[in-house]
Amino acid sequence: MQQKIIILDFGSQTTQLIGRRVRELDTFCEIIPYNKFPKNDPSVIGVILSGSPYSVHDEEAFKCNLNDFIGRYPVLGICYGAQYIANTLGGKVEKANSREYGRAHLQSFEAENALFNGFAPDSQVWMSHGDTITALPKDSHVIASTSDVQFAAYASDVNPLWAVQFHPEVFHTTQGTLLLKNFVVNICGSKQEWSPASFVESTVEELKQQLGNDKVILGLSGGVDSSVCATLLNKAIGKNLTCIFVDHGMLRKNEFERVMDAYQGLGLNVIGVNASQKFFDDLKGVTDPEQKRKIIGRDFVEVFYAEAKKITDAKWLAQGTIYPDRIESLSITGMTIKSHHNVGGLPKDMKLQLCEPLKWLFKDEVRRVGRQMQMPDKLIKRQPFPGPGLAVRILGDITPEKVNILQAADDIYIEAMHNWICEDGEALYDKVWQAGAILLSTIRSVGVMGDERTYEHPVALRAVTSTDAMTADWAHLPYEFLAKVSNEIINKVKGVNRVCYDISSKPPSTIEWE
């Protein structure tokens, strides 16, 4: 039985980062809503309570039943989790005199406590809270303090319970990974058996049991997620899988042909459908980004449905949905960041059950699984690409002419990344999480070419570094590279006379412009 850490999500922006840190310890974890603790699950070995945007005193603050797990499993409360436990068990949480935010140092800690095993003196931590614990619950004692926070960490004297008011999951807590390892491995007893190899083995076996001899349909996008999903399913059910790849006309230049070629040799049964005209017709005159996404999602469903109907005995719909997709589509607070066009909105008369083998994986984990299955680099190393394609990289309405302009500019940019070899011998493309060109078609820029004045569109180049797309920093591309790409785009792409580079990080910006 696979061991599992449960992370209760109270709405913190870094909850997913806690999950990533636990996975990096080769331990499986599930992030679930704060009030959905799974009862009678023998695979659970420990529980972590996340931070939250709320104060424990807010009327709308998230609350859970601590009796579900305290005393039954080792428990670690982080920030709000620490304060919620203290407040609920009889301690006191009050508004801090000043917001405790940023770097701090543990001036004292209980070195013999299992949570701080191996910690260095004056270890740096990261605080982020407006409230602070001013009195501990009965049968608890302080195990760490900073110059401003007396109860930076505490532990129960009667239960396997620890709590910290800082964030061990973030980079700025220098020994945060060690603290989490102490909890997950040393305290909870993780055997550290979670790995790409174990995931492939267990998932293929689960798919065989789940699907049996049933027929499965999968919507391929050409990206890493759906490709890995298809390969996993192919290992499990072989010929009973049918993949459908819809070309909505807003893919990268020659993408449809390249992707279909890439699937050769994987043994996949792939049906390619060119439906670009339908998408262009339905997007005519539409400028609102969310409306574009919804139209593309709706049309994708219609085209996919028409093709899938031909497979009359199919019982399952498979999707390459990964964890960040589900997080961004609907946060715990109910705020939609952006809609995704996975084909979960198929008509009810299809009566297909949903199969999502990758739904708990982050992007880098998906790639590791693909490498474990010996998939080719041209699929595994592909950068993420939005489902709506270039439609969300063209500001304003969508036309075939604008798509052609952007495809040409984007192709120059991406090819240059492949061809630019860095000092360590690695291509620039492989150092960047995601890159692409954006056409600012709502703007015209004055330029001069030869003796003529031009009035054409600017193109913005975007490139970010990340590990899971939850956060991202703009990539510091070489000036010489940017100069070369800018010159080539302006000289070769008719309709473009200016190139800019986007130096915004996520947050506060998103990776895509729309």
C-alpha positions as CSV (number, residue, x, y, z in Angstrom):
1,M,0.0,0.0,0.0
2,Q,1.4,3.4,-1.0
3,Q,1.9,5.7,1.9
4,K,0.3,9.2,1.8
5,I,0.7,12.6,3.5
6,I,-2.6,14.5,3.6
7,I,-2.2,18.3,3.1
8,L,-5.4,20.2,4.2
9,D,-5.7,23.3,2.0
10,F,-6.9,26.4,3.8
11,G,-6.5,28.6,0.7
12,S,-2.8,29.6,0.9
13,Q,-1.0,30.6,-2.2
14,T,1.8,28.2,-1.2
15,T,-0.2,25.1,-0.4
16,Q,0.8,23.6,-3.7
17,L,4.4,24.3,-2.9
18,I,4.1,22.2,0.3
19,G,2.9,19.4,-1.9
20,R,5.9,19.8,-4.2
21,R,8.3,19.7,-1.3
22,V,6.7,16.6,0.0
23,R,6.9,14.9,-3.4
24,E,10.6,15.9,-3.6
25,L,11.0,13.7,-0.6
26,D,9.8,10.8,-2.7
27,T,6.6,10.7,-0.7
28,F,3.1,10.8,-2.2
29,C,0.7,13.4,-0.9
30,E,-2.8,14.6,-1.6
31,I,-3.9,18.2,-1.3
32,I,-7.5,18.3,-0.3
33,P,-10.0,21.0,0.9
34,Y,-9.7,21.8,4.6
35,N,-13.0,20.2,5.5
36,K,-12.7,16.9,3.5
37,F,-10.3,14.9,5.6
38,P,-10.5,11.2,4.4
39,K,-11.7,8.9,7.2
40,N,-10.6,5.3,7.5
41,D,-7.8,5.6,4.9
42,P,-5.0,3.2,6.0
43,S,-2.5,4.8,3.6
44,V,-2.4,8.1,5.5
45,I,0.8,8.5,7.6
46,G,0.7,12.2,8.5
47,V,-1.3,15.4,8.1
48,I,-0.1,19.0,7.3
49,L,-2.4,22.1,7.7
50,S,-1.6,24.9,5.2
51,G,-1.7,28.6,5.6
52,S,-4.7,30.7,4.6
53,P,-5.5,34.3,3.5
54,Y,-7.9,34.5,6.5
55,S,-7.4,35.3,10.1
56,V,-8.7,32.6,12.5
57,H,-11.0,35.3,13.8
58,D,-12.6,36.1,10.5
59,E,-16.3,35.1,10.2
60,E,-15.6,33.4,6.9
61,A,-12.4,31.7,8.0
62,F,-12.1,28.0,7.1
63,K,-12.6,25.6,9.9
64,C,-12.1,21.8,10.3
65,N,-12.7,19.1,12.9
66,L,-9.3,18.6,14.5
67,N,-10.6,15.4,16.2
68,D,-10.5,13.8,12.8
69,F,-6.7,13.6,12.9
70,I,-5.0,15.0,16.1
71,G,-4.0,12.0,18.2
72,R,-4.5,9.6,15.3
73,Y,-1.6,10.8,13.0
74,P,1.4,13.0,13.3
75,V,0.3,16.6,12.5
76,L,2.2,19.7,11.3
77,G,0.4,23.1,11.3
78,I,1.9,25.8,9.1
79,C,1.2,29.5,9.7
80,Y,-2.7,29.7,9.7
81,G,-2.7,26.0,10.5
82,A,-0.5,26.6,13.5
83,Q,-2.8,29.5,14.7
84,Y,-6.0,27.6,14.0
85,I,-4.8,24.6,16.1
86,A,-3.7,26.9,18.9
87,N,-6.9,28.9,18.9
88,T,-9.1,25.8,18.8
89,L,-7.3,24.0,21.5
90,G,-7.5,26.8,24.1
91,G,-4.5,29.0,23.2
92,K,-4.8,32.6,22.1
93,V,-4.2,34.3,18.7
94,E,-4.2,38.1,18.5
95,K,-3.5,40.7,15.9
96,A,0.2,41.4,15.8
97,N,1.4,44.9,16.6
98,S,3.0,45.0,13.2
99,R,2.5,42.5,10.3
100,E,5.2,39.8,10.7
101,Y,6.3,39.4,7.1
102,G,9.7,38.5,5.5
103,R,12.9,37.1,6.7
104,A,13.5,36.2,10.3
105,H,16.0,34.0,12.2
106,L,15.4,31.4,14.8
107,Q,17.3,32.9,17.8
108,S,16.5,29.8,19.9
109,F,15.1,26.4,19.1
110,E,14.8,23.0,20.9
111,A,17.6,21.2,19.1
112,E,16.7,17.8,20.6
113,N,13.1,18.1,19.1
114,A,12.7,15.8,16.2
115,L,11.3,18.7,14.0
116,F,14.6,20.7,14.3
117,N,17.0,17.8,14.0
118,G,20.1,19.0,12.1
119,F,19.2,22.7,12.2
120,A,21.9,25.3,12.3
121,P,22.0,28.2,14.8
122,D,20.3,31.4,13.7
123,S,18.5,29.5,10.8
124,Q,16.6,31.9,8.5
125,V,12.8,31.4,8.1
126,W,10.1,33.3,6.2
127,M,7.2,34.9,8.1
128,S,3.9,36.0,6.5
129,H,1.1,36.7,8.9
130,G,-0.9,39.5,10.5
131,D,-2.0,37.6,13.6
132,T,0.3,35.9,16.1
133,I,0.0,33.3,18.8
134,T,0.2,35.0,22.3
135,A,-0.6,31.9,24.4
136,L,-0.2,28.2,23.8
137,P,-2.8,25.5,24.3
138,K,-2.6,23.4,27.5
139,D,-0.1,20.6,27.3
140,S,2.1,22.4,24.7
141,H,5.5,24.1,24.9
142,V,7.4,26.5,22.7
143,I,10.2,24.8,20.6
144,A,11.4,27.9,18.6
145,S,11.4,31.7,18.8
146,T,12.6,34.6,16.8
147,S,13.5,38.1,18.0
148,D,9.9,39.2,17.3
149,V,7.9,36.0,17.6
150,Q,7.9,34.2,20.9
151,F,6.0,31.2,19.7
152,A,7.6,30.7,16.2
153,A,7.0,27.0,16.7
154,Y,5.4,24.8,19.4
155,A,4.8,21.1,20.1
156,S,2.2,19.2,22.0
157,D,3.3,17.2,25.1
158,V,0.5,14.6,24.7
159,N,0.1,14.1,21.0
160,P,2.4,13.9,17.9
161,L,1.6,17.5,17.0
162,W,4.0,20.3,15.8
163,A,3.2,23.7,14.5
164,V,5.2,26.6,13.0
165,Q,4.2,30.2,12.3
166,F,6.7,30.5,9.4
167,H,6.6,28.8,6.0
168,P,9.1,25.9,5.6
169,E,7.9,25.3,2.0
170,V,9.3,28.6,0.6
171,F,12.8,29.1,-0.7
172,H,13.6,31.8,1.8
173,T,13.3,29.4,4.7
174,T,16.8,28.0,4.2
175,Q,16.3,24.8,6.1
176,G,12.6,24.4,5.3
177,T,13.2,21.2,3.3
178,L,15.1,19.7,6.2
179,L,12.2,20.6,8.6
180,L,9.7,18.9,6.2
181,K,12.0,15.9,5.8
182,N,12.2,15.6,9.6
183,F,8.4,15.6,9.8
184,V,7.6,13.4,6.7
185,V,10.4,10.9,7.0
186,N,11.6,10.9,10.6
187,I,8.4,11.6,12.4
188,C,5.7,10.1,10.0
189,G,7.9,7.2,8.9
190,S,7.8,7.7,5.1
191,K,9.6,4.9,3.3
192,Q,10.2,7.3,0.4
193,E,8.9,4.9,-2.2
194,W,7.2,7.5,-4.5
195,S,9.1,7.7,-7.8
196,P,8.4,7.9,-11.5
197,A,9.1,4.2,-11.8
198,S,6.7,3.4,-9.0
199,F,4.1,5.7,-10.4
200,V,4.2,4.1,-13.9
201,E,4.0,0.6,-12.4
202,S,1.1,1.4,-10.0
203,T,-0.8,3.6,-12.5
204,V,-0.6,1.0,-15.3
205,E,-1.9,-1.6,-13.0
206,E,-4.7,0.6,-11.7
207,L,-5.7,1.5,-15.3
208,K,-5.9,-2.2,-16.2
209,Q,-8.2,-2.8,-13.3
210,Q,-10.2,0.4,-13.8
211,L,-10.7,0.0,-17.6
212,G,-10.6,-3.7,-18.2
213,N,-11.4,-4.4,-21.8
214,D,-13.3,-1.1,-22.3
215,K,-12.7,1.3,-25.2
216,V,-11.2,4.7,-24.3
217,I,-11.1,8.0,-26.2
218,L,-8.4,10.6,-25.5
219,G,-8.2,14.1,-26.8
220,L,-4.5,14.8,-27.7
221,S,-3.1,18.3,-27.8
222,G,0.5,17.5,-28.8
223,G,1.8,18.7,-25.4
224,V,3.6,16.8,-22.8
225,D,0.6,16.0,-20.6
226,S,-1.7,14.4,-23.1
227,S,1.3,12.6,-24.7
228,V,2.4,11.0,-21.4
229,C,-1.3,10.2,-20.6
230,A,-1.7,8.5,-24.0
231,T,1.5,6.5,-23.5
232,L,0.5,5.4,-20.0
233,L,-2.9,4.3,-21.3
234,N,-1.3,2.6,-24.3
235,K,0.8,0.5,-21.9
236,A,-2.3,-0.5,-20.0
237,I,-4.9,-1.1,-22.7
238,G,-3.1,-1.0,-26.1
239,K,-5.5,-1.0,-29.1
240,N,-8.5,-0.2,-26.9
241,L,-7.3,3.5,-26.9
242,T,-8.2,5.9,-29.7
243,C,-6.6,9.4,-29.7
244,I,-8.2,12.4,-31.4
245,F,-6.0,15.4,-32.3
246,V,-8.1,18.5,-33.3
247,D,-6.4,21.3,-35.3
248,H,-8.2,24.5,-34.4
249,G,-6.1,26.6,-36.7
250,M,-4.2,28.4,-34.0
251,L,-1.4,26.0,-33.4
252,R,2.2,26.9,-34.0
253,K,3.6,26.9,-37.5
254,N,3.5,23.4,-39.0
255,E,2.5,22.1,-35.5
256,F,-0.2,19.7,-36.7
257,E,2.1,17.9,-39.1
258,R,5.0,17.8,-36.6
259,V,2.9,16.5,-33.8
260,M,1.3,13.7,-35.9
261,D,4.8,12.7,-37.0
262,A,6.0,12.7,-33.4
263,Y,3.4,10.1,-32.5
264,Q,4.7,7.7,-35.0
265,G,6.7,5.1,-33.3
266,L,4.8,5.3,-30.1
267,G,2.2,2.8,-31.4
268,L,-0.7,5.2,-30.8
269,N,-3.9,5.1,-32.7
270,V,-4.3,8.8,-33.6
271,I,-7.1,10.4,-35.7
272,G,-6.2,14.0,-36.9
273,V,-9.0,16.4,-37.6
274,N,-8.5,19.8,-39.3
275,A,-11.4,22.1,-38.1
276,S,-9.7,25.5,-38.4
277,Q,-12.4,27.1,-40.5
278,K,-15.1,26.4,-37.9
279,F,-13.0,28.0,-35.2
280,F,-12.1,31.1,-37.2
281,D,-15.8,31.6,-38.2
282,D,-17.0,31.4,-34.6
283,L,-14.2,33.7,-33.3
284,K,-14.9,36.4,-35.8
285,G,-15.0,39.8,-34.1
286,V,-14.5,38.4,-30.6
287,T,-12.0,40.3,-28.5
288,D,-12.7,39.3,-24.8
289,P,-10.0,36.8,-23.7
290,E,-12.4,34.7,-21.6
291,Q,-15.0,34.6,-24.4
292,K,-12.3,33.4,-26.8
293,R,-11.4,30.6,-24.4
294,K,-15.0,29.6,-24.0
295,I,-15.7,29.6,-27.7
296,I,-12.7,27.5,-28.5
297,G,-13.6,25.1,-25.6
298,R,-17.1,24.8,-26.9
299,D,-16.1,24.3,-30.5
300,F,-13.4,21.8,-29.5
301,V,-16.1,19.8,-27.7
302,E,-18.3,19.8,-30.7
303,V,-15.6,18.7,-33.1
304,F,-14.3,16.1,-30.7
305,Y,-17.9,14.9,-30.1
306,A,-18.5,14.5,-33.8
307,E,-15.4,12.3,-34.2
308,A,-15.9,10.5,-30.9
309,K,-19.4,9.5,-31.8
310,K,-18.0,7.3,-34.5
311,I,-16.4,5.1,-31.8
312,T,-19.8,3.7,-30.7
313,D,-18.6,1.3,-28.1
314,A,-16.3,3.7,-26.1
315,K,-17.0,3.9,-22.4
316,W,-14.3,6.2,-21.1
317,L,-13.0,9.7,-21.8
318,A,-9.3,10.1,-20.9
319,Q,-7.7,13.5,-20.3
320,G,-4.2,14.7,-19.6
321,T,-5.3,17.0,-16.8
322,I,-2.5,17.7,-14.3
323,Y,-2.7,19.2,-10.9
324,P,-2.0,22.9,-11.8
325,D,-4.8,22.8,-14.3
326,R,-7.3,21.8,-11.6
327,I,-5.9,24.3,-9.1
328,E,-6.1,27.3,-11.6
329,S,-9.5,26.4,-13.0
330,L,-11.1,26.7,-9.5
331,S,-9.3,27.7,-6.4
332,I,-10.6,26.8,-2.9
333,T,-12.0,30.2,-2.5
334,G,-14.1,29.8,-5.7
335,M,-12.2,32.4,-7.7
336,T,-11.6,31.3,-11.3
337,I,-8.2,32.3,-12.6
338,K,-8.8,31.1,-16.1
339,S,-10.9,28.5,-17.8
340,H,-9.4,25.5,-19.4
341,H,-10.8,23.6,-22.4
342,N,-10.4,20.0,-21.3
343,V,-13.2,18.1,-22.9
344,G,-15.0,17.4,-19.7
345,G,-18.0,19.3,-21.1
346,L,-19.0,16.7,-23.6
347,P,-22.7,16.1,-24.2
348,K,-24.3,13.9,-21.6
349,D,-25.7,11.5,-24.2
350,M,-22.1,10.3,-24.7
351,K,-22.3,8.8,-21.2
352,L,-18.5,8.5,-20.9
353,Q,-16.8,8.0,-17.6
354,L,-13.8,10.2,-16.9
355,C,-10.2,8.9,-16.6
356,E,-7.4,11.2,-15.5
357,P,-4.2,9.3,-14.8
358,L,-2.1,12.4,-14.3
359,K,-4.4,14.5,-12.1
360,W,-2.1,14.6,-9.1
361,L,1.1,15.3,-10.9
362,F,3.0,18.6,-11.4
363,K,4.5,19.3,-14.8
364,D,8.0,18.4,-13.9
365,E,6.7,15.1,-12.5
366,V,4.9,14.4,-15.8
367,R,8.2,14.8,-17.7
368,R,10.0,12.5,-15.3
369,V,7.3,9.9,-15.8
370,G,7.6,10.3,-19.6
371,R,11.4,9.7,-19.4
372,Q,10.8,6.7,-17.3
373,M,8.7,5.3,-20.2
374,Q,11.5,6.2,-22.6
375,M,9.4,8.6,-24.6
376,P,11.4,10.7,-27.1
377,D,12.8,14.1,-26.0
378,K,11.0,15.9,-28.8
379,L,7.8,15.2,-26.8
380,I,9.1,15.2,-23.3
381,K,11.0,18.5,-23.6
382,R,8.2,20.4,-25.4
383,Q,7.4,23.6,-23.5
384,P,3.8,24.1,-22.3
385,F,1.4,25.6,-24.9
386,P,-2.0,26.9,-24.1
387,G,-5.0,24.9,-25.1
388,P,-6.6,27.8,-27.0
389,G,-3.3,28.2,-28.8
390,L,-2.3,31.5,-30.4
391,A,-5.8,32.8,-29.8
392,V,-4.7,33.9,-26.3
393,R,-1.5,35.3,-27.7
394,I,-3.2,37.7,-30.1
395,L,-4.6,40.7,-28.4
396,G,-7.9,41.7,-30.1
397,D,-10.0,39.7,-32.6
398,I,-8.7,36.6,-34.3
399,T,-8.2,36.3,-38.1
400,P,-6.2,33.9,-40.2
401,E,-4.0,36.8,-41.3
402,K,-3.1,37.6,-37.7
403,V,-2.5,34.0,-36.9
404,N,-0.1,33.7,-39.9
405,I,1.8,36.8,-38.7
406,L,2.2,35.4,-35.2
407,Q,3.0,31.9,-36.4
408,A,5.9,33.3,-38.5
409,A,7.3,35.5,-35.6
410,D,6.9,32.7,-33.1
411,D,8.6,30.2,-35.3
412,I,11.6,32.4,-35.7
413,Y,11.8,32.9,-31.9
414,I,11.4,29.2,-30.9
415,E,13.8,28.0,-33.6
416,A,16.4,30.5,-32.5
417,M,16.0,29.1,-28.9
418,H,16.6,25.6,-30.2
419,N,19.7,26.7,-32.1
420,W,21.2,29.0,-29.4
421,I,23.7,26.8,-27.5
422,C,24.7,28.0,-24.1
423,E,28.2,27.7,-22.6
424,D,27.3,24.5,-20.8
425,G,26.3,22.9,-24.2
426,E,22.5,23.0,-23.5
427,A,20.1,24.7,-25.9
428,L,18.5,27.9,-24.6
429,Y,15.1,26.3,-25.3
430,D,15.8,23.6,-22.7
431,K,16.6,26.2,-20.0
432,V,13.3,28.0,-20.4
433,W,10.0,26.7,-18.9
434,Q,7.8,28.4,-21.5
435,A,8.3,30.9,-24.3
436,G,6.2,32.4,-27.1
437,A,5.5,35.5,-29.1
438,I,2.5,37.7,-28.5
439,L,0.9,39.8,-31.3
440,L,-0.3,43.2,-30.1
441,S,-2.8,43.5,-32.9
442,T,-4.8,46.2,-31.1
443,I,-1.8,48.5,-31.3
444,R,0.1,50.0,-34.3
445,S,3.6,51.3,-34.0
446,V,5.3,53.8,-36.2
447,G,8.6,52.6,-37.8
448,V,10.9,53.3,-40.7
449,M,12.1,50.7,-43.2
450,G,14.4,52.1,-45.8
451,D,13.0,55.5,-46.8
452,E,9.4,54.5,-46.0
453,R,7.4,55.1,-42.9
454,T,5.6,52.0,-41.5
455,Y,2.6,51.7,-39.3
456,E,2.5,48.1,-38.2
457,H,2.1,45.8,-35.2
458,P,4.5,45.3,-32.3
459,V,5.3,41.7,-31.1
460,A,6.1,41.0,-27.5
461,L,8.4,38.1,-26.7
462,R,7.7,36.1,-23.5
463,A,10.0,33.6,-21.7
464,V,9.8,32.4,-18.1
465,T,11.6,30.0,-15.8
466,S,9.6,27.8,-13.5
467,T,9.2,24.3,-12.1
468,D,5.5,23.9,-12.0
469,A,3.8,27.0,-13.5
470,M,2.4,28.0,-10.1
471,T,5.0,30.7,-9.9
472,A,7.4,31.9,-12.7
473,D,10.1,34.4,-13.2
474,W,11.0,36.1,-16.5
475,A,13.9,34.4,-18.2
476,H,17.1,36.5,-18.4
477,L,17.8,35.8,-22.1
478,P,21.1,37.0,-23.5
479,Y,21.0,40.5,-25.1
480,E,22.7,39.1,-28.2
481,F,20.0,36.5,-28.6
482,L,17.2,39.0,-28.2
483,A,18.9,41.4,-30.7
484,K,19.2,38.6,-33.3
485,V,15.6,37.5,-32.9
486,S,14.2,41.0,-33.0
487,N,16.2,41.8,-36.1
488,E,15.1,38.6,-37.9
489,I,11.4,39.0,-37.0
490,I,11.2,42.6,-38.2
491,N,13.1,41.8,-41.4
492,K,11.2,38.7,-42.3
493,V,7.7,39.0,-40.9
494,K,5.5,41.4,-42.9
495,G,3.2,43.3,-40.6
496,V,5.6,43.6,-37.7
497,N,7.9,46.6,-37.1
498,R,8.7,46.5,-33.4
499,V,9.8,43.7,-30.9
500,C,9.6,44.0,-27.1
501,Y,10.5,41.7,-24.3
502,D,8.2,41.0,-21.3
503,I,10.0,41.2,-18.0
504,S,7.0,40.4,-15.7
505,S,6.9,37.6,-13.2
506,K,4.0,35.4,-12.0
507,P,2.6,36.7,-9.7
508,P,1.6,39.4,-10.2
509,S,1.3,38.7,-14.0
510,T,0.3,35.4,-15.5
511,I,2.5,33.5,-18.0
512,E,0.0,34.1,-20.9
513,W,-1.2,37.6,-21.7
514,E,-4.8,36.5,-21.9
